[in-house]
Amino acid sequence: MNTLNNLDIGARFHAVLNFIIGFGQDFLPFIIVAGLVAAFAFFLGRNRLMPLIAAIYTAIPLYLFFPFQTALLQDHYIAIALYLLFVFLSFVAFSGLSFFMASAPRSFLRVGAMSILVAGTLLAIGIHILPLEQIYTFNSATKALFASNQAFFWWLLAPLVGLFFLER
């Protein structure tokens, strides 16, 4: 009887471990981007997330209506670098906004939640607007969360809702 319980525990442990490993493999790009955004927020301060989110939104029309797309954006890496350049320039321009906001202590839960929302938005932008799929092949689980037009809308809305509820 005791051996049977050990087999059940071992089988359950392997099932849980396989689930965790499968989840990590399916959502590795999402986990990496969320970790980078969280590190950014903890390193520079939580009040820098607002200018980052504003920069991400501002870079979309700048990238989409860039007048030299046919000449300069033939390479996928250059196209992604151009979007990131627009994000950086917009972030620098919006950095003054953080001085007008009240500085709050860093909350791990708030930073984690906002990092997840911003990471989802960045991946949705990468799939829908940037040529990210020509560089990295996303698996079906990631595409199920980010590839549809409806999902793109909700991921674009997610950081705004997060700011409304978490950054008051």
Residue frames as qw, qx, qy, qz and C-alpha x, y, z in Angstrom:
[[0.000, 0.884, 0.468, 0.000, 0.00, 0.00, 0.00],
 [0.311, -0.798, 0.100, 0.506, 2.82, 2.36, 0.86],
 [0.416, -0.130, 0.598, 0.673, 4.55, 1.67, -2.48],
 [0.226, 0.640, 0.659, 0.323, 1.35, 2.50, -4.31],
 [0.118, -0.944, -0.221, 0.216, 1.18, 5.93, -2.65],
 [0.398, -0.565, 0.368, 0.622, 4.80, 6.61, -3.59],
 [0.371, 0.213, 0.691, 0.583, 4.01, 5.81, -7.23],
 [0.078, 0.842, 0.522, 0.114, 1.03, 8.14, -7.16],
 [0.256, -0.879, 0.020, 0.403, 3.11, 10.96, -5.69],
 [0.436, -0.311, 0.545, 0.645, 5.88, 10.35, -8.24],
 [0.304, 0.466, 0.694, 0.457, 3.41, 10.31, -11.13],
 [0.035, -0.928, -0.366, 0.057, 1.75, 13.48, -9.89],
 [0.370, -0.717, 0.213, 0.551, 5.11, 15.16, -9.45],
 [0.399, -0.037, 0.642, 0.654, 6.10, 14.26, -13.02],
 [0.189, 0.702, 0.629, 0.276, 2.76, 15.49, -14.35],
 [0.159, -0.944, -0.157, 0.243, 3.15, 18.83, -12.54],
 [0.429, -0.532, 0.406, 0.607, 6.77, 19.12, -13.65],
 [0.383, 0.250, 0.689, 0.562, 5.85, 18.39, -17.28],
 [0.077, 0.869, 0.482, 0.083, 3.09, 21.00, -17.10],
 [0.273, -0.870, 0.059, 0.407, 5.49, 23.64, -15.75],
 [0.432, -0.291, 0.568, 0.637, 8.15, 22.85, -18.35],
 [0.310, 0.496, 0.696, 0.416, 5.55, 22.85, -21.14],
 [0.032, -0.939, -0.325, 0.106, 4.16, 26.18, -19.94],
 [0.354, -0.721, 0.259, 0.536, 7.66, 27.65, -19.84],
 [0.407, -0.029, 0.669, 0.621, 8.40, 26.47, -23.36],
 [0.218, 0.682, 0.650, 0.254, 5.08, 27.67, -24.73],
 [0.057, -0.969, -0.218, -0.102, 5.33, 31.15, -23.26],
 [0.712, -0.236, -0.005, 0.661, 9.09, 31.70, -23.11],
 [0.279, 0.415, 0.176, 0.848, 9.04, 34.94, -25.17],
 [0.374, -0.763, -0.277, -0.449, 6.26, 36.31, -22.95],
 [0.757, -0.581, -0.170, 0.247, 8.13, 35.36, -19.77],
 [0.625, 0.002, 0.045, 0.779, 11.37, 36.95, -21.02],
 [0.070, 0.555, 0.213, 0.801, 9.70, 40.22, -22.06],
 [0.545, -0.755, -0.262, -0.253, 7.74, 40.40, -18.78],
 [0.775, -0.413, -0.120, 0.463, 10.98, 39.85, -16.86],
 [0.459, 0.216, 0.106, 0.855, 12.75, 42.59, -18.81],
 [0.179, -0.685, -0.243, -0.662, 9.91, 45.06, -18.19],
 [0.697, -0.679, -0.231, 0.002, 9.84, 44.15, -14.48],
 [0.716, -0.192, -0.050, 0.670, 13.62, 44.62, -14.23],
 [0.213, 0.464, 0.186, 0.839, 13.25, 47.97, -15.98],
 [0.408, -0.746, -0.261, -0.457, 10.54, 49.04, -13.51],
 [0.765, -0.584, -0.157, 0.220, 12.50, 47.95, -10.44],
 [0.658, -0.008, 0.037, 0.752, 15.77, 49.43, -11.68],
 [0.148, 0.327, 0.159, 0.920, 14.46, 52.82, -12.84],
 [0.194, 0.157, 0.508, -0.824, 11.43, 53.01, -10.59],
 [0.274, 0.472, 0.837, -0.040, 7.79, 52.19, -10.99],
 [0.218, 0.790, 0.217, -0.530, 6.94, 55.74, -12.05],
 [0.002, 0.478, -0.606, -0.636, 8.88, 55.12, -15.29],
 [0.336, 0.258, 0.896, 0.131, 6.30, 52.61, -16.49],
 [0.322, 0.777, 0.397, -0.368, 3.88, 55.38, -17.46],
 [0.183, 0.755, -0.369, -0.510, 6.35, 57.02, -19.91],
 [0.197, -0.214, 0.908, 0.301, 7.26, 53.57, -21.24],
 [0.372, 0.480, 0.790, -0.088, 3.62, 52.72, -21.93],
 [0.294, 0.844, 0.114, -0.433, 3.07, 56.11, -23.55],
 [0.009, -0.618, 0.628, 0.473, 6.18, 55.54, -25.68],
 [0.333, 0.065, 0.924, 0.175, 4.98, 52.11, -26.81],
 [0.378, 0.694, 0.586, -0.176, 1.66, 53.58, -27.96],
 [0.155, 0.863, -0.130, -0.464, 3.31, 56.60, -29.60],
 [0.208, -0.444, 0.751, 0.442, 5.77, 54.47, -31.54],
 [0.532, 0.344, 0.773, 0.027, 2.97, 52.55, -33.31],
 [0.463, 0.840, 0.265, -0.103, 1.78, 55.37, -35.62],
 [0.047, -0.833, 0.446, 0.325, 5.34, 56.64, -36.05],
 [0.395, -0.232, 0.847, 0.271, 6.37, 53.21, -37.29],
 [0.525, 0.484, 0.701, -0.007, 3.26, 52.58, -39.39],
 [0.376, 0.902, 0.210, -0.018, 3.47, 55.92, -41.19],
 [0.478, -0.558, 0.386, 0.558, 7.25, 56.08, -41.53],
 [0.525, 0.740, -0.059, -0.416, 7.77, 57.66, -44.98],
 [0.283, 0.636, -0.690, -0.199, 10.79, 55.58, -46.01],
 [0.806, -0.160, 0.511, -0.252, 9.42, 52.09, -45.38],
 [0.901, 0.431, 0.054, -0.025, 10.05, 50.72, -48.84],
 [0.461, 0.739, -0.419, 0.255, 13.65, 51.91, -48.93],
 [0.058, -0.597, 0.663, -0.448, 14.81, 51.22, -45.38],
 [0.647, -0.240, 0.544, -0.478, 12.64, 48.48, -43.96],
 [0.751, 0.302, -0.520, -0.272, 13.53, 45.60, -46.26],
 [0.423, 0.174, -0.821, 0.342, 15.42, 43.86, -43.46],
 [0.599, -0.592, -0.502, -0.198, 13.27, 42.58, -40.59],
 [0.619, -0.353, -0.358, 0.603, 15.88, 43.41, -37.98],
 [0.173, 0.116, 0.046, 0.977, 16.06, 47.01, -39.18],
 [0.380, -0.515, -0.440, -0.630, 12.27, 47.29, -39.01],
 [0.676, -0.570, -0.452, 0.119, 12.22, 46.09, -35.41],
 [0.524, -0.180, -0.180, 0.813, 15.17, 48.33, -34.54],
 [0.012, -0.356, -0.221, -0.908, 13.31, 51.30, -36.03],
 [0.547, -0.625, -0.433, -0.350, 10.26, 50.60, -33.85],
 [0.705, -0.462, -0.335, 0.420, 12.50, 50.29, -30.78],
 [0.354, 0.090, -0.006, 0.931, 14.20, 53.56, -31.72],
 [0.265, -0.523, -0.305, -0.750, 10.80, 55.25, -31.86],
 [0.691, -0.589, -0.419, -0.004, 9.97, 53.74, -28.45],
 [0.633, -0.238, -0.225, 0.701, 13.27, 55.02, -27.03],
 [0.150, 0.250, 0.107, 0.951, 12.87, 58.53, -28.45],
 [0.450, -0.585, -0.374, -0.561, 9.28, 58.70, -27.24],
 [0.724, -0.483, -0.421, 0.255, 10.34, 57.42, -23.82],
 [0.454, -0.069, -0.142, 0.877, 12.94, 60.18, -23.55],
 [0.110, -0.388, -0.239, -0.883, 10.34, 62.74, -24.62],
 [0.617, -0.559, -0.369, -0.413, 7.79, 61.44, -22.10],
 [0.617, -0.086, -0.585, 0.519, 10.29, 61.05, -19.26],
 [0.018, -0.249, 0.232, -0.940, 9.32, 64.46, -17.96],
 [0.625, -0.407, -0.366, -0.556, 5.89, 63.05, -17.15],
 [0.721, -0.248, -0.598, 0.245, 7.29, 61.02, -14.28],
 [0.251, 0.077, -0.384, 0.885, 8.21, 64.20, -12.42],
 [0.400, -0.256, -0.063, -0.878, 4.54, 65.23, -12.32],
 [0.781, -0.275, -0.501, -0.254, 3.40, 61.92, -10.87],
 [0.573, -0.669, 0.363, -0.304, 3.55, 61.07, -7.21],
 [0.408, 0.415, -0.809, 0.079, 6.37, 58.68, -6.51],
 [0.856, -0.345, 0.062, -0.381, 5.04, 55.58, -4.83],
 [0.419, -0.502, 0.757, 0.007, 7.03, 52.81, -3.21],
 [0.409, 0.285, -0.773, -0.392, 7.78, 49.84, -5.40],
 [0.758, -0.068, 0.466, -0.452, 5.19, 47.15, -4.98],
 [0.213, -0.230, 0.903, 0.292, 6.18, 43.75, -6.30],
 [0.403, 0.449, 0.792, -0.091, 2.58, 42.84, -7.15],
 [0.337, 0.840, 0.154, -0.397, 1.85, 46.09, -8.99],
 [0.051, 0.672, -0.597, -0.435, 5.10, 46.00, -10.93],
 [0.312, -0.051, 0.935, 0.161, 4.54, 42.33, -11.75],
 [0.440, 0.606, 0.634, -0.192, 0.99, 42.91, -12.97],
 [0.295, 0.865, -0.075, -0.399, 1.96, 45.92, -15.08],
 [0.132, -0.519, 0.758, 0.374, 4.97, 44.03, -16.48],
 [0.419, 0.217, 0.879, 0.077, 2.70, 41.20, -17.60],
 [0.404, 0.778, 0.409, -0.252, 0.31, 43.65, -19.27],
 [0.138, 0.836, -0.342, -0.406, 3.10, 45.59, -21.01],
 [0.277, -0.309, 0.861, 0.293, 4.81, 42.37, -22.12],
 [0.476, 0.441, 0.761, -0.024, 1.55, 41.13, -23.63],
 [0.331, 0.878, 0.120, -0.323, 1.11, 44.42, -25.44],
 [0.035, -0.705, 0.587, 0.396, 4.65, 44.30, -26.81],
 [0.359, -0.047, 0.905, 0.221, 4.21, 40.73, -28.07],
 [0.455, 0.655, 0.586, -0.145, 0.87, 41.60, -29.65],
 [0.222, 0.886, -0.165, -0.373, 2.49, 44.57, -31.39],
 [0.210, -0.502, 0.769, 0.335, 5.36, 42.33, -32.47],
 [0.429, 0.211, 0.870, 0.118, 2.99, 39.80, -33.99],
 [0.370, 0.754, 0.532, -0.106, 0.53, 42.23, -35.61],
 [0.195, 0.964, -0.041, -0.176, 2.64, 45.23, -36.64],
 [0.120, -0.740, 0.629, 0.208, 6.30, 44.26, -36.64],
 [0.779, 0.342, -0.482, -0.210, 7.82, 41.47, -38.75],
 [0.400, -0.541, 0.679, -0.292, 8.63, 39.46, -35.62],
 [0.896, 0.061, 0.393, -0.198, 7.20, 36.22, -36.98],
 [0.740, 0.624, -0.241, 0.063, 9.75, 36.26, -39.80],
 [0.136, 0.657, -0.648, 0.361, 12.50, 36.16, -37.16],
 [0.186, -0.166, 0.867, -0.431, 10.98, 33.96, -34.45],
 [0.481, -0.201, -0.718, -0.461, 8.41, 31.21, -34.90],
 [0.432, -0.247, 0.479, -0.723, 5.79, 31.39, -32.18],
 [0.021, -0.103, -0.994, -0.013, 4.09, 28.18, -31.13],
 [0.262, -0.489, -0.661, -0.505, 0.34, 27.65, -31.25],
 [0.410, -0.629, -0.567, 0.339, -0.20, 28.47, -27.55],
 [0.241, -0.395, -0.034, 0.886, 1.40, 31.89, -27.93],
 [0.063, -0.132, -0.537, -0.831, -0.45, 32.56, -31.17],
 [0.282, -0.574, -0.756, -0.138, -3.73, 31.64, -29.49],
 [0.324, -0.675, -0.400, 0.529, -3.20, 34.45, -26.97],
 [0.178, -0.596, 0.111, 0.775, -1.84, 37.12, -29.30],
 [0.262, -0.001, 0.680, 0.684, -2.56, 36.46, -32.98],
 [0.126, 0.664, 0.710, 0.196, -6.25, 37.29, -33.42],
 [0.080, 0.518, 0.124, 0.842, -7.43, 40.85, -34.09],
 [0.573, -0.707, -0.254, -0.328, -9.68, 40.69, -31.05],
 [0.802, -0.396, -0.173, 0.413, -6.75, 39.63, -28.87],
 [0.460, 0.258, 0.020, 0.850, -4.69, 42.48, -30.32],
 [0.230, -0.689, -0.181, -0.663, -7.38, 44.97, -29.27],
 [0.734, -0.647, -0.189, -0.082, -7.55, 43.57, -25.73],
 [0.773, -0.180, -0.095, 0.600, -3.77, 43.53, -25.35],
 [0.252, 0.449, 0.061, 0.855, -3.60, 47.15, -26.53],
 [0.434, -0.693, -0.172, -0.549, -6.24, 48.04, -23.96],
 [0.814, -0.349, -0.420, 0.197, -4.72, 46.00, -21.11],
 [0.497, -0.003, -0.308, 0.812, -1.98, 48.45, -19.95],
 [0.166, -0.415, -0.070, -0.892, -4.46, 51.33, -19.90],
 [0.729, -0.498, -0.332, -0.332, -6.84, 49.33, -17.71],
 [0.777, -0.193, -0.391, 0.454, -3.90, 48.30, -15.55],
 [0.254, 0.228, -0.180, 0.922, -2.82, 51.91, -15.12],
 [0.422, -0.506, -0.202, -0.725, -6.37, 52.89, -14.21],
 [0.818, -0.476, -0.258, -0.196, -6.71, 50.29, -11.48],
 [0.857, -0.205, -0.222, 0.417, -3.14, 49.84, -10.24],
 [0.494, 0.144, -0.080, 0.854, -1.47, 53.23, -10.53],
 [0.201, -0.841, -0.334, -0.376, -3.91, 55.49, -8.75]]
